[in-house]
Amino acid sequence: MAEIKEKLKGKFIVFDGPDGSGKSTQIKLLADYLEGLNIDVVNTQDPGGTAIGDQIGRLLKYDAKGKMDVATETFLFMASRAQLVSEIIKPAQQLGKTVLCDRFISATCAYQGAGGYSVDEIITLGKLAVGDIWPNLTIILDISPEEGRARTGQQKNQKTKDKHKDAQQLHLIQNVIPDRFDSRPLDYHRKVRKEFLKLKEYYPSRIEIVDVSNSDEISVQEKILNLLMETDF
């Protein structure tokens, strides 16, 4: 146990992947496990994780008026990350804490890449936004969009928040109504998955892909723990 504690000290680990892959669940399971070993853990998310990032995230997912250009999406995500790195990730690493993050630049490569934005330009913008604070490891939880949607209960024609009949009611909070990205067509999500699987070809930090299809959360957790033990950071 001392080995993994020393190995993960000050490390920045990202969980990413298609919708419904179980990222949030696996981050919580890992955080609980590490905290049980007295490892200091910071659990955050992208976009968000800061007050400014949360505002940007709401704009990206729910509050934008009209059609947002893919370049605008990309720049907004990078702005949120710049704040997240400055306010949360870098200070935590300097204190030797383990940072677990739900999505990062890998997500923009997949989602905005699937939307037609150059992944080379995404990487360039990412380097401007976060400097040298890249993940030590990004774990892609791979699942087909069909299975992912079945897991989340996503319906093909489910309405976005802005098109819901109660759109002006404040009780419509995040996760009750799918965001702009969740609500895109199945073909788009198939492209997103392909982009995730291409990340190893060009991403500037380590990528590992974990197949989570037809797997329960405990068996996936075991795969992740084994991966962490085997990884030479």
C-alpha positions as CSV (number, residue, x, y, z in Angstrom):
1,M,0.0,0.0,0.0
2,A,2.9,2.3,0.7
3,E,4.0,1.7,-2.9
4,I,0.9,3.1,-4.4
5,K,0.8,6.0,-2.0
6,E,4.3,7.1,-3.0
7,K,3.6,6.4,-6.7
8,L,0.5,8.6,-6.8
9,K,1.9,11.5,-4.7
10,G,1.4,14.7,-6.7
11,K,0.0,12.9,-9.7
12,F,-2.8,14.3,-12.0
13,I,-5.1,11.5,-13.3
14,V,-7.9,12.1,-15.7
15,F,-10.9,9.9,-16.4
16,D,-12.6,10.4,-19.8
17,G,-14.6,8.5,-22.3
18,P,-18.0,8.4,-24.0
19,D,-21.2,9.3,-22.1
20,G,-22.4,6.5,-19.9
21,S,-19.0,5.0,-19.5
22,G,-19.1,5.4,-15.7
23,K,-16.4,8.1,-15.2
24,S,-18.0,9.8,-12.2
25,T,-18.6,6.4,-10.5
26,Q,-15.0,5.2,-11.0
27,I,-13.6,8.5,-9.8
28,K,-15.6,8.3,-6.6
29,L,-14.6,4.7,-6.1
30,L,-10.9,5.5,-6.6
31,A,-11.1,8.5,-4.4
32,D,-12.7,6.5,-1.6
33,Y,-10.1,3.8,-2.0
34,L,-7.1,6.2,-1.9
35,E,-8.5,8.2,1.0
36,G,-8.8,4.8,2.8
37,L,-5.0,4.6,2.4
38,N,-4.6,8.1,3.8
39,I,-3.7,9.5,0.4
40,D,-4.7,13.2,0.0
41,V,-7.1,13.4,-2.9
42,V,-8.6,16.3,-4.8
43,N,-11.6,15.3,-6.9
44,T,-12.6,17.8,-9.6
45,Q,-14.2,18.1,-13.0
46,D,-13.9,19.8,-16.4
47,P,-15.6,22.0,-17.3
48,G,-16.1,23.4,-13.9
49,G,-14.3,22.7,-10.6
50,T,-14.1,26.5,-9.9
51,A,-16.8,29.2,-9.7
52,I,-15.7,30.7,-13.0
53,G,-15.5,27.2,-14.6
54,D,-19.0,26.4,-13.4
55,Q,-20.3,29.5,-15.1
56,I,-18.6,28.5,-18.3
57,G,-19.8,25.0,-18.1
58,R,-23.4,26.1,-17.7
59,L,-23.0,28.3,-20.8
60,L,-21.6,25.5,-22.8
61,K,-24.1,22.9,-21.7
62,Y,-27.4,24.8,-21.1
63,D,-27.4,28.5,-21.4
64,A,-26.1,29.3,-24.8
65,K,-28.6,31.1,-27.0
66,G,-28.6,30.0,-30.6
67,K,-26.1,27.6,-32.3
68,M,-22.6,27.8,-30.9
69,D,-19.7,27.4,-33.3
70,V,-17.3,24.5,-32.6
71,A,-14.4,27.0,-32.3
72,T,-16.3,28.9,-29.7
73,E,-16.9,25.7,-27.7
74,T,-13.2,24.9,-27.9
75,F,-12.1,28.3,-26.6
76,L,-14.6,28.2,-23.8
77,F,-13.5,24.8,-22.6
78,M,-9.9,25.9,-22.7
79,A,-10.8,29.0,-20.6
80,S,-12.4,26.9,-18.0
81,R,-9.3,24.6,-17.9
82,A,-6.9,27.6,-17.5
83,Q,-8.8,28.6,-14.4
84,L,-9.0,25.0,-13.1
85,V,-5.3,24.5,-13.5
86,S,-4.4,27.8,-11.8
87,E,-6.9,27.6,-9.0
88,I,-7.1,23.8,-8.2
89,I,-4.8,21.4,-10.0
90,K,-1.4,23.1,-9.8
91,P,-1.7,24.1,-6.1
92,A,-2.8,20.6,-5.2
93,Q,0.1,19.0,-7.0
94,Q,2.5,21.3,-5.3
95,L,1.2,20.0,-2.0
96,G,1.7,16.4,-3.1
97,K,-2.0,15.7,-3.4
98,T,-3.4,13.2,-6.0
99,V,-5.7,15.0,-8.4
100,L,-8.6,13.1,-10.0
101,C,-10.4,14.9,-12.8
102,D,-13.6,14.1,-14.7
103,R,-12.6,15.0,-18.3
104,F,-9.9,17.3,-19.6
105,I,-8.4,18.3,-22.9
106,S,-8.9,14.7,-24.1
107,A,-12.6,15.4,-24.1
108,T,-12.2,18.4,-26.4
109,C,-10.1,16.3,-28.8
110,A,-13.0,13.8,-28.9
111,Y,-16.1,16.0,-28.8
112,Q,-15.0,19.1,-30.7
113,G,-12.8,16.8,-32.9
114,A,-15.9,14.9,-33.9
115,G,-17.5,18.3,-34.6
116,G,-14.8,19.1,-37.2
117,Y,-12.3,21.1,-35.2
118,S,-8.6,20.2,-35.9
119,V,-7.2,18.1,-33.1
120,D,-3.8,19.5,-33.8
121,E,-5.1,23.0,-33.1
122,I,-6.9,21.7,-30.0
123,I,-3.5,20.4,-28.6
124,T,-1.9,23.7,-29.5
125,L,-4.6,25.6,-27.7
126,G,-4.4,23.2,-24.8
127,K,-0.7,23.9,-24.3
128,L,-1.5,27.6,-24.2
129,A,-4.2,27.1,-21.7
130,V,-2.6,24.8,-19.2
131,G,1.1,25.1,-19.9
132,D,3.0,22.1,-18.7
133,I,0.2,20.9,-16.3
134,W,-0.9,17.9,-18.4
135,P,-2.2,14.7,-16.8
136,N,0.3,12.1,-15.8
137,L,-2.3,9.5,-16.9
138,T,-5.6,9.7,-18.8
139,I,-7.8,6.7,-18.5
140,I,-10.3,6.4,-21.3
141,L,-13.3,4.2,-20.3
142,D,-14.4,2.8,-23.6
143,I,-18.0,1.9,-24.3
144,S,-20.2,1.9,-27.4
145,P,-22.6,4.9,-27.6
146,E,-25.5,2.5,-27.8
147,E,-24.6,0.8,-24.4
148,G,-23.7,4.2,-22.9
149,R,-27.1,5.6,-23.8
150,A,-28.8,2.6,-22.4
151,R,-27.0,3.0,-19.1
152,T,-27.9,6.7,-18.8
153,G,-31.5,6.3,-20.0
154,Q,-30.9,8.7,-22.8
155,Q,-33.7,8.7,-25.3
156,K,-33.1,9.4,-29.0
157,N,-35.4,12.4,-29.1
158,Q,-35.0,13.6,-25.5
159,K,-35.3,17.4,-25.2
160,T,-32.6,19.7,-24.2
161,K,-33.1,22.2,-21.4
162,D,-33.8,25.1,-23.7
163,K,-36.5,23.2,-25.6
164,H,-38.2,21.9,-22.5
165,K,-41.7,23.2,-21.7
166,D,-40.5,24.3,-18.3
167,A,-37.3,25.9,-19.6
168,Q,-37.8,29.0,-17.5
169,Q,-38.3,27.2,-14.2
170,L,-35.3,27.3,-11.8
171,H,-35.9,23.8,-10.6
172,L,-34.6,22.4,-13.9
173,I,-31.1,21.7,-12.7
174,Q,-28.1,19.9,-14.3
175,N,-28.6,16.1,-15.0
176,V,-32.4,16.4,-15.0
177,I,-32.4,17.4,-18.7
178,P,-29.6,16.3,-21.1
179,D,-27.1,19.0,-22.0
180,R,-26.3,20.1,-25.6
181,F,-23.7,17.5,-26.1
182,D,-25.7,14.5,-24.7
183,S,-28.6,15.4,-26.9
184,R,-26.7,15.2,-30.2
185,P,-27.4,12.4,-32.7
186,L,-26.1,8.8,-32.2
187,D,-23.8,9.2,-35.3
188,Y,-22.1,12.1,-33.6
189,H,-21.4,10.0,-30.5
190,R,-20.1,7.2,-32.7
191,K,-17.6,9.8,-34.0
192,V,-16.7,10.9,-30.5
193,R,-15.9,7.3,-29.5
194,K,-13.6,6.9,-32.5
195,E,-11.8,10.1,-31.6
196,F,-11.3,8.8,-28.1
197,L,-9.7,5.6,-29.4
198,K,-7.3,7.7,-31.7
199,L,-5.9,9.7,-28.8
200,K,-2.9,7.4,-28.3
201,E,-1.7,8.4,-31.7
202,Y,-1.0,12.1,-30.8
203,Y,-1.9,13.1,-27.3
204,P,1.1,14.6,-25.5
205,S,0.7,12.6,-22.3
206,R,0.0,9.0,-21.4
207,I,-3.3,7.4,-22.5
208,E,-4.7,4.1,-21.4
209,I,-7.9,2.6,-22.6
210,V,-10.1,0.4,-20.4
211,D,-12.9,-1.6,-21.9
212,V,-16.0,-1.2,-19.7
213,S,-18.6,-2.7,-21.9
214,N,-20.8,-5.4,-20.2
215,S,-18.8,-4.8,-17.0
216,D,-20.1,-4.0,-13.5
217,E,-18.5,-1.1,-11.6
218,I,-16.5,-3.3,-9.2
219,S,-14.8,-5.3,-12.0
220,V,-14.0,-2.0,-13.7
221,Q,-12.5,-0.6,-10.5
222,E,-10.3,-3.7,-10.3
223,K,-9.0,-3.1,-13.8
224,I,-8.2,0.5,-12.9
225,L,-6.4,-0.4,-9.7
226,N,-4.3,-3.0,-11.5
227,L,-3.5,-0.4,-14.2
228,L,-2.4,2.1,-11.6
229,M,-0.2,-0.5,-9.9
230,E,1.4,-1.5,-13.3
231,T,1.9,2.1,-14.6
232,D,5.4,3.6,-14.4
233,F,4.7,7.3,-13.9
